[in-house]
Amino acid sequence: MTAREPDAPRGGSLGRFSRSAISRLPPGTLQVGFGLSVLGATSYGFLALAARSLSARGFTELSVVWTALFTLGPGVFLPLEQDIGRRLAVTSDRALMAVVLRRSLSLAGLLAILVAVATVVASLATGGRLLDRENQLLIAMICANSVLALVHTSRGYLAGTGKFGRYGAQLAIDGSLRAAGAAVLLIAAVHAPAGFAWVLVGSQIVAIAVTLYGSKPPVASRHTREQHEPHMSTLARGLGWMLAATLAQQILANAGPIVVKVLAAPGDIAAGHFLTALVLARVPLFLFAALQASLLPRLAALLAQGHSEALIGSLRRLLVLLATVGGSVTVILAVFGPALTAMLFGSEYRSARAPLVLLSVGCTIYMLAAAVAQALLALHASASVAAGWWLGVAGFAATLPFGSDLPLRVCTALVIGSLLSGAWFVFSLASKLRRFAPQVVDPVVS
């Protein structure tokens, strides 16, 4: 009697392919991806509801707050999240984790103060033109950016300790609350942009509280703190290049609406139009954000174990996936983009086809460059990453004066800047990997 053949996996070749593709993703990608999908959908809902509740001028002012929230805040605090995640991922010692978190929280508070000061200075330097002298809106923007210090510190802790379910839940709760708040303001006939800005503040605070509730934080004894805790200057030096890198990265990705607002004629609502096109073109970046939350800790762990070939393989698969998604979105926007902007935000915000396509191409190149930059950060090459992103910002600024149509100039500048950054990162990574040697990593001072 012959032995019974094992049952074939259910689902056929398509099911096996799906399971294989999922298994190759960094841990936590699906949980974070779910949270980001909710955050992305509700972000569009928030903006669509705001566009219908506010005047064109009011929505343009809100677009500046929205852009600042995802430029200045993440540009300052995302490096802190990445640094915390990278340090916690290479240790299981809860006492050392506590040391890292204690100093990181102190640094987050200092950075929040600097962000608030920078926001006030920027407002004064432009004579209040960015927000049309709306003081309530300015205060709400400062508070929203300051809360991001806690947002990204908590996410760094969740990512570094593998709590990706809570990480994804924080994203989903934040997005759901901001959309619900915008709906309430629309029903209540609130037409002040400051009201919508305060919704962004409240949604973040509640999301942090809910997702950290019941999570027992690591605690270090006094002896452990005295033995391992570095001075603030040690952490600041380690974070400095990452801060410079991420700030430039966020400027390159998000400066468009602010540049359009500053360069457009007074009263022009071009910044609002540009934002509606940008939020559609940036759809693939939600996929990358889902991967990025777990990507840097994973790559850092691979390199700590000496698995440089595994890093190259993971990065190659990621780049193919991102290029495929970005290219597909570009084709969709080339065909349906103008109709989609009108359907989501109203006919007065219908976007032209050329800016949509150029923005999508620029966002795809930017996304590929950011993926390669993650590998460089895992190699502790944060200075090279900073140089690459600032090269992109310089290319963006140098391209702006050329051309007559303002939105097209800004879109082209994004493409050129992203290409320059991406080329720099590829060259730097190839150079670093040729000289790679495994190193013993200290999670506190490395």
N, C-alpha and C positions, 0 to 999 in steps of 0.2 A: 504494500500500500504506500503510495507516494505521499510525501509530506505536503500539507496544504500550503499553497502559496499565500503569503501575507496579503491582506486586503490592500488594494490600491488606495492611495489618499483620496479622500472625497474632494469633489470640486473640479476634477480634471486638470488639464494643463494650465488653464487660466487661474485656477485656485492655487496651484503649486507656484506659479509665477508670482502671484500676489503675495503669498506667504514668504517667498524668497526675497522679494523686493522689500517687504516690511522688515524682515530680519536684518537687512543690511543698513537700515536707518540707525542713527545714533539712539541710545536708550532715551526714552522720554519724549521722542519726537511726536508720537501720536497724541499723548496727553497734552503737550504744549500746543500741538497743531490744532486740536479741538478747541482749546481756549482761544487761540488766535483766530480761528475761523469765526467764532462767536464775536470776538472783539472786532474783527474786520467788518462783518455784516452789520453789527450795531453801530460801528463808526460811520458807515455810509448812511445808516438810518438817522443817526444824530445830525449829520450834516444836511441830509435831505429835509428833515423836520425843521432845522434851523433856517434853511433857505426859504421855506414856506412861511415861517413865522416872522422873519426879519425883513426889513427893507434891503434893497441891494447894497446900500451904503453900510447898513448894520452888519450884513453878512460878510462884507469885505473886511470890516473891523474884526469880526470873529475869526476870519481866516488868518489874520495876523497872529492872534492868540493861539490858534490851533497849530500854526507853523512853528511859533516860538516854543510851544509845549513839546513838540517833537523834534526840536533842533537844539535849543539851549539846554533844556533839561536832560534829555538823553545824552547829549554831547558831553555833559559834565558827569552824570551819574551812571551811565551805562558802563564806563570803564571800571567803576567801583563794583558793579554787579559781576562783571567778567573777572575781576581780580579776586573777589571773594570766592566765586565758583571755582576758579583755577586752583586756589590755595586749599580749599576744603576738599576738592576731588582727590588730592594726593595723600590724604591722611584719614585715619579712622580714630585718631586720638581726640576725644571730645574736649579735653582740656586745651589742646592746641587750637581746636576750632573756636573755643570761647575767647582765646587770646586774639585771634584774627578778627572775630566779630566785634569785640569790644573796641578795638582801635579803629576798625572800619566805620563804626557808628559815629565815633568822635570826628573822623575825617568827613563823613557825610554831612554832619552838622555845620562844619566849617565851610564846606562847598556850597551848602544851601544859602548861607549868608552871602557868599561871593556872587551867587546867581542873582539874588535879590538886588544887590548893589549894581551889578552889571545891567540888569533890566531897567532900573531907574536912570542910570547914566545914559543908556541907549535912548530912552524916551526923551530925556532932556536934550541930548545931542541932536535929535531930529526935530526939536521944537514941538514935540507932542504930535507930530504929523502921522506917525505910525498908527496911533489909536484915535486920531482926531480929538486929542485932549480929553478923552473919556477916563477920568480918574478911577472910577469904580472898576472899569475894565482892566486898568493897569494893576490895581490891587489884587483882583482875581487872578490875573496872569502870574503875578509874583507868588501868590499862595499855591497855585497849581504847580508851578515849577519847583517850589520848595518841598511840596509833598512828595515829589519824585525822588527825593533823597531817601525817604523811607521805602518807597516802592521798589527801587532798584537794590537797596540793601537787603530787603526781604527776599527778593527774587534770587539774588546771589546766594543767599543761605539755602533756599529751597533747591536751586539747581546743583550746588556743590554737594549737598547731602542726598541727592537723588530723589527728592520729594517732588517729582514732576507732576503728579496728580494735583497737588496743591498749587503748583505754579500755574498750570493750565486753568484751574478754578479761579485763581486771582484775575487772570485775563478775562475770563468769561463773565465774572461778576462785575468787574469794572465796566466792560462794554455794555452789559445788560442794563446796569443802573444809569449810565449816561444816556442811552436811548430812551429809557423809561422817563427820565427827568426831562428830556427834550419834548417828549409827547405831552407830559403834564403842562409844560410851559406853553406849548402850542394850543392846547385846549383852554388854558387860562388866558389866552390872548396876550401873553407877555412879549413885547416887541423890543426889549432892551437886550443887547448882546451880552451885557454883564451877567444876566441871569443864566445864560447858557454856559458862560465861563465858570460860574460857581458850581454848576452841575458837574463839571470835570473835576473840580476839587473834591466834592463830596463822594463821588463814585470811587475815587482812588482810596480815600480814607476807609470807607466801608469794606472795600475789597481786601485791603491789608488786614484789617481786624478779623474778618471772617476766616481767612485762609491761614492765619497764624494762631488762631484760637485752638488750644489743646496741644499745640506743638511745644514740647519741652525743650527749651533752649539749652545748649551746652554750657557748663559752668566750669570755671578754672579756679583752683585753690590759689591762695596768696603766694605759696611757694612756686607754683607753676608760672604765675604771672611774672614774678621776679626773675625766674630763670629764663623764660622764653620771650617775654613781651618786649618787642622792639620799641624804640622811641618813635614818636609820631613822624619825625623826619625820615626814618627808614622806610615806613610805609609810603610816605609822600613821594620819596624819590622813586620807589618802585612803581607808583601809580602815575607819576608825572608824564612819562612818554605815552602811556595808554590814554591819559586825559587829553593830551595834545592830539593824538591820533583820532580819537572818537569825536572830539569837537570839530575837527576838520571834516571828518566823514559826514557828520550830521549837517554841517554847513553845505557841503556839496549836494547832499540829497534833498535838503529841505529849503534852501535859500530862495528858490524860484518865486513863490508868491510874495515874499518880502521885497525882493529885487523889483518885481513888477509893480508893487505898490509904491515904492520909492521913486521909480523912474517914470511911472505913468503920470499923466496930467492930473492936477487936483480934481477930485470928484469922480475920476475914472474908476469903474468897477472891474477893471481888467484883472485885478488880483483874485477876486471871487471867481471869475471865469477860469483863471489858471488853476485854482485849487480844485475845482470840480474835475478838470482834465487830469490833474496830478493824482487824485485819489483813485481814479480808474486805472491809470498806468502803473500804479504801485501795487496792484493786486498780487503779483508774484512775490513781492517783498514779505508778505505775510507767511508764505511758505518758508522763505529763508529765515525769518525770525523764529519760526517753530524749530528749525534745525539748529539755529545759532545758540539757543538756550542751552542745549546739551552738547553742541559741537566742540566748543573750546575745552570744557572739562574732559571730554573723551579724548581729544587729540593730545592734551597735556598728559593724560594717563598713559596713552600709547607711547609717547616719547620718553616718559619716565621709565618705561619698561624696555626701551631700546627698539621699539617696533616701528622704525621709520618707513619700511615698505608698506606696512598696514596703513599708515597715515597717507601715503601717496595713493594707495588704492581707494581709500575712503573719499579722499578729496576728488579724485578723478570721477568717481560715480556721482558725487554731489554736483560737480560742474556740468556733467551731461544732463542730469535731472533739471537743474536750474535753467540751463540754456533751452531745453525743450519746452519748459513751462513758459519762460519769457517770450520765446518765439511764437508760441501758440497765442498768447495774449495779444501780442503785437498784430497778428493776422486778424484776430477777432475785432480789435479796435479799429483797424484799417477799414473793416467792412461795416461794423455796427456802432462804432464809437460815438459819432455825433448823436445818433438816436438814443443811445444809452444815457448820455449826459442829460439830454432833454427829459427823458423819462424819469430819471432819478432825482434831478434837482429843479426841474421846471424848464419850460421852453426858453426862458430868458437866459439860461445858463448853457444852452446848446453850444458845444465846442466844435471848432473847425477840425477837419481830419488830419491835416499835416502836423499840428502841435501834438495831437494824441499819439500819432505814430512815432514821432521823434522822442517824445517823453517815454514811451514804452521801450524803445530801443535803448535810450539812456539808462533807464531803470534796470534793464536786463544786464547791461555791461557793468553798471554799478554793483549789482548783486553778485556777479561773477568775481569782480575785484574784491568784494567784501569777504567772499568765501576763502579766497587765497590768503587774504590778510589774517584770517583766523588761524591758519596753519603757522604763519609767521609769529603770531602772538604766543602760540603754544611753544614755539622755539625760543621764547623770550627775546624776540627781535622787535620789541615795541618801538624802538627808535626808528627802525626802517619802515614800520607801518605808519608812524607819524609823518615821516618824510614823504611817503607815497601819497597819503591823503592830502597833505598840504600842497604837493605838486599838482594834484587834481584841482584843488581850489584855485591855485594860480592859473591853471589852464582855463577854468571856468571864467575867472575875472578877465583874462586876456581876450577871450572870445566874445564877451558881451558887446563891445563897441561896434562889431561888424554886423551889418544888415539893417534893414529898415523896420521890419515888423518885430515889435518888442517880444511877444510870446515866443516867436520862432527863434529869436536871438537867445533867449534864456534856455530853450529846449536844446538848441545846438551846443550851447556852452556846457550843459549837463553831459551830453555825449562825449565831447572832447575831454572834459575833466575826468570822466570815468575811464576813458581809454588810457589816459596818461597814468592814472593811479594803477589800473590793472596791469599795464606793461611793467611798471616799476615792481609790483608785487611778484609777478612771475619771475622776473630776473633775480630778485632778492631771494626768493624761496629756492630757486635752483642753486644759487650760490651757497646758501646756508646748508642745504641737504648734502652737498658735496663734502662739507666739512663736519657733518653731524657726528657726535659721539654721545652716548647715553651719560646722564649726570644724575647724581643723587640730589633729590629735591627737598629743600626745607620749606614746608608750607607756610612758615611764619615770615621768614625774611627773604625768600626767593622771589 
